[in-house]
Amino acid sequence: MRGEPRTFDPNFKGPVVNRSCTDVLCFIIFILFIIGYIILGLIAWVNGDPRRVAYPTDSQGHFCGQKGTPNENKSILFYFNLFSCTSPSVMVNLQCPTTQICVSKCPEKFLTYLETQLLYKKDKNSWTYYSQFCKTPIPKSDRTLSQILMDDNCPAAIFPSKPFLQRCFPDFSTKNGTLTVGNKTMFEDGKGKTRNAGELRAAANHINKILDAKSLGMKLFEDYATTWYWILMGLIIAMLLSWIFLILLRFTAGFLFWVFMSGVIGVIGYGIWHCYKEYNNLRGQENSHLTIYDIGIQTDISMYLQLRQTWLAFMIILCILEALVILMLIFLRNRIRISIALLKEGSKAIRYVPTTLIYPVLTFIFLSICICYWAVIAVYLATSGVPIYKIIAPAGQCEHENKTCDPEIFNTTEISKACPGAQCIFAFYGGKSVYHQNIPTLQTFNLFVFLWLINFVFALGQCTLAGAFASYYWALEKPEDIPPYPLFTAFGRAIRYHTGSLAFGSLILALIQMFRIVLEYLDKRLKVSGTRECKTCWLSGPGEVGTISRAAAPESQNNISKFLQCCLKCCFWCLEKAVKFLNRNAYVMIAIYGKNFCRSAKDAFNLLIRNVLKVAVMDKVTDFVLILGKILVTGCIGVLAFLLFTERLPILIEGPSLNYYWVPLLTVVIGSYLIAHGFFSVYAMCIDTLFICFCEDLERNDGSTEKPYFITPTLHGILNKKQLVPQKQKE
């Protein structure tokens, strides 16, 4: 289980130079998947059309504003009868049961078709203005309203509107607390009915919020335009603070840890004193002698706090916790000192190999490429196909509703006569070919390869950094024996020899993550189906009790399936964390010895098992220091940004005048945290690598002249080992 410890090898001087390609089969599979991914991108590029997302589409499936078409100068979508649209989501999905055409501008005034006919005799320009909102040009308004509505060629009325998301939305406003459209509260709908602004808003109840969001978006843009250089300056300061913090860890790691532990002991001690004080104060008070069992379960928590037994239990628990913390510090003090010494050594390693702090930028570039490629393919796949038209009836009572149709001949078919008012409207893009029927499968493949590539990028970064820091550790005289360009050398070795091994490790993670995504998808589908069953039960008549009773069995089955899903989610979450930890250490072994993934994972696991207490202490100490560093950097920048953007530093510097100060503040805080996380992720990999090398060094060598340690005198002094052979190391 633990494996055999390493033995002394006089020829071992750090990362192996002479190595061969590992996990060739996985490398071939990885390359084939990448080739397939590229081919998928080409196929999607040929069949997809992202203009279908960028441009709105009229009822005939034509793009609004597309160059080289009759709609080139008509970039806005106009709805004939907005009252037919029950919600904004219907309009955004282009499935509102009314005719939609492309126009060059939105209506700016109230006007009905009947009013236009009356005005036509006096002013022919009125019809010219109105006719631009018709499907086809009509020379004059000599048709009756019924003919216009039957032919569906012109709207019965137009209302003042504004373009948003390239669609004409009503120009809602509030006047003296009353909702208006174009400064009117009442208006004619062109069909003989008088409508009010509330009815129009009921047809599109979220449009006003969308327009408010537009105003909010403009204000946010103004704030960013005013503060962009301050934001950039804050991020640069965060980068400098992160660098300084890592360098100073050489001197402050131990201080930070022991101050924190002293604070923990002090807080627990105060809790013990407070519990004893409350326990003593309740002596002699009425009912304070009762036990928790006597009063039973109570919703009022304060009742328990009036019992002496409650405070006695709290005091005992805190005393046990205090004793455990103190005993842990006493018995694990040497391992804690080793962990702190390794933290200091990590600071020195980064100082000698500073190029490692630049590597997160390269990782960011690789991740950006993967994310952009995945998003582009997803969009092209989603927009593949030909226009599909479906029958939509305003009343929703047509037996042919949602069936496919041909808009060119729809008005001549029997369906238009059987369902008066029904329309053949563009619904979505699709097709019946093998490619179109397998688009969901291709989207799944796109997601899986994306996860594989993302994990591969992280694996490549970890292996590269491990190789660079291993070169530092196994240099007998630092920095003289550190090879030139250790980061670039390690990157080249990882790409040239170990792409297959890195792909193997990342494939395991991608499979686990894909399975977790499938579980989340099934969970959502179960919730939707459960909601539908619930609605069916409630919609059942009063005499249909059997329907509800029959629903009880599926409900119990759903509870069992939900429980199993929760168990699976928990198991796969734990499995993902464990695999990430094991992979991380396996990549360190790959960077040092150049073995395949399985052999390296086995060696790393056995090494960690042989040093399990050191591993546990090291992880917790490192996590604490890194979390504290992130909080320190983010907090300092956040406080400075808050004082600046709220104009509370008028003496030192005048802050900008903003609509919402929290916009640039959150940007600076989140950006500072991400920068600190990038720097400290390098430091965490440095500590993991040095720890693996440290454990290997203790097994290989004994500190004698023939088998000298590669560790620093500080680390060696902590160990109760043989005396270290003098080394010319520069502290």
Buried (B, 14 or more C-beta within 10 A) or exposed (E): EEEEEBEEEEEBBBBBEEBEBBBEEBBEBBEEBBEEBEEBBEBBBEBBBEEBEEBBBBBBBBBBBBEEEEBBEBBBBBBBBBBBBBBBEBBBEBBBBBBBBBBBBBBBEBBBBBBBBEBBEEEEEBBEBBBBBBBEEBEEBEBEBEEBBEBBBBBBBBBBBBBBEBBBBBBBBEEEEEBBBBEEEEBBBBBEEEBBBEBBBEBBEBBBEBBEEBEEEEBBEBBBEBBEEBBEBBBEBBBEBBBEBBBEBBEBBBEBBEEBBEEBBEEBEEBBEBBBEBBEEBEEEEEBEBEBEEBEEEEEEEBBEBBBBBBBBBBEEBBEBBEEBEEEBEEBEEBBBBBBBBBBBBBBBBEBBEEBBEBBEBBEEBBEEBEEBBEBBBBBBBBBBEBBBBBBBBEEEBEBBEEEBEBEEBBEBEBBEEBEBBBBBBBBBBBEEEBBEEBEEBBBBBBBBBBBBBBBBBBBBBBBBBBBBBBBBBBBEBBEBBBEBBBEBBBEBBEEBBBBBBBBBBBBBBBBBBBBBEBEEEBEEBEEEBEEBEEEBEEBEEEEEEBEEEBEEEEEEBEEBBEEBEEBBEEBEEBBEEBBBBBBBBBBBBBBBBBBBBBBBBBBBBBBEBBEEBBBBBBBBBEBBBEBBBEBBBEBBBEBBBBBBEBEEEEEEEBBEBEBBEBBBEBBBEBBBBBBBBBBBBBBBBBBBBBBBBBBBBBBBEBEEEBBBBBBEBBBBBBEBEEBBEBEBEE
